[in-house]
Structures are given as C-alpha cells and as structure tokens.
Amino acid sequence: MEPAAAPPPPSPSPSASPLPAAAPGSAELVCAQGRNLKAVLCQRCGSRVLLPGAATFARRELLLPAMRKKAAAAAGGGGGGDVVREHWLVRDMFSFENVGFTRDVGNVKFLVCADCEAGPIGWHCLDDKDSFYVALERVAHE
C-alpha cells in the first residue's frame, strides 16, 4: 500500500504570516537593500513626495481613512477606510520632498500631499517620532 499523497500547500492569503519581503506587485519598486528604487509621487497631482532611496519597504497593518481632502481627513470618521499593509517607512520627516500633516486624530497624524492636500497617503503615530508610513497603494511611482 502506498502512502497517501500530502495535500497541496494552502495558497497564501493577503493576511497570512509570515509575509514575503515584497509582494509581486512591489518587487520592481524595492532594491536589494529594501529601499525605494523609484520616486514616490502623489497619485492625484503628481507632486514628488520622496526621492529614490529615501524610504525602506515595510509591512505593517494600518487602517487609513478613505482618500479625501486634508480638512475631511482631519475630521476623522465618515467615508470608511482601508486596511493597508505595504508601506514606505521614512525615519526622518526631513526626508520628504513634499508632505503635509493633518491635525492630531487621537495620537495619530495622517500624511497628505502638501500641494493638493489629497490623502491620507500615510500615517504617523505621535508616540514614535521616527516612523512615518506612506502606503504604497496610495501613491504613484516613477
């Protein structure tokens, strides 16, 4: 009698852990050192947010409010939101070429485009002064 064949491995779900270093869609955006290969731009107006090499790829599950103008984002609620998992992690706020911040929402400030105020494109917790997260799905790259 032959041993039973092992069942096929389960297909990974987006929330499965551990996660690969970079998802297939982001692989062309991340260099071997884990930094951004391309400039990061506002999806709405094309303004440059980060230069190439200014941020590190990071995975962290964060809830960002739905995209809208800065005043509405600062108000918090309404419009729902999205759970985002892939980010550019910036350790120094002076690394940004162009970014604005909303007023405090609890202990969080949301990042927005400083030119058109579209956002939030990212997240900053006031408890951690050296961590600014920019969601890959909320920005463009060139």
N, C-alpha and C positions, 0 to 999 in steps of 0.2 A: 504494500500500500504506500502510495506517495504522500509526502506531507502536503498539507493544504497550502496553497499559494497565499502569500501575505497580501492583505488588502492594499490597494493603492494608497499612497500617502494623501492625506487631505489637502485640498487646494488651499493655499493661504488666503485668508480674508484680510481686508484692509486693516482690521484692528488686531490681527494676530501678532503675537510677540514671541520671540524676538523679531524685529524688523530688519530687513537688509539695510546696508549703509545708505543706499539711494534707490528709490523706486525707478522702474524702467523709464518713466517719463522725465525724471530729473537727472538721469545719468549723464546726459550731454551738458548739463549745467554745472557739474561738480568736478573739480580737478582731483588728482590723486591725493592731495593734502586735505581734501574736504572743503575747499574754498570755492566761491562762485567764479566760474570761468567767464561769465558774461556780465555786462552791466545790467542792473536791475532798474526797471522803468515803471512809471505809473501806467496802468492799463488804459486809463481814461484820456490823459493828455500827453503821455509820452515823456514827461519830465523825468530826468535821471535821479534816482533815489540812492543808488550805491554804485560805485565803480567796481570793475572786476577785481576780485581778490580781497574785498573789504569785509566779507562775512563768511561764516562757516555753516555748512549744512547741518541741521539738527532736526531731530524728531521729538516732538512734544505735542500732546493732545491739548488743544486750547479751543475754547468757544469764542468765536468772534461774532459780533453783531453783523447783521446784513449790511452790505455796502450802501453807503449814503453820504450826504454832505456832513462836514465836521459838526455843525450845530446839532443835527439829529443824532449823530453817533455819541456825542457827549451826553445827550439826554438819557442814554441807556435804552431801556425796553422798547417794545414795539418793533415790528418788522422781522422778528425772529433772528436767527443766526445760523452759523455753520461751524461744525467741528472741523478744525484743520489740523493736520499732523506734520506737514513738511514745512520747514521754515529756514530762513537765513538768520543765523544768530549773530548779532552785532554786539561787541563787548564795550565799545566806546561810542557815545552818542555823537561825537565829533567826526566819526567815520562816515556819517550820512552826508550826501551831497544836497539832499532836499527832502526834508520830512517835517511834519508838524505833529503836535500832540493835542489830544482833546483835554478837557478838564478832567480832574480825577473822577473816576467812577468806582467808588469804594477805594481799594488800594491799587487800582489799575489806571493807566493812561493808554489810550489807543493811539496808534500811529496812523497818520493820514498824509496824503500828498500835500506838500506846502503850497503848491501852485493852484490846484483846482479843488483842494480840500476833499477829494474823494477818499473814502475809507469806511471802516478801518482796514488798513493793509497789514497791520501788525498790532503788537501788544507789548506793554512794558509794565511789570509789577514794581510798585514803589518800594517794596521790601528788598528787591535785588537791583541795586543801582547800576550794575554792569551787564544786564541782559535785556536786549531788545530783539524781539522776534518779528520777522517780516514773513508773512505767509506766501509760499511760492505760488499758490493758486490765485492770489490777489494782486500779483504784479506780472509784468511782461519782462522779457529778457532780450538783449541784443549784443 
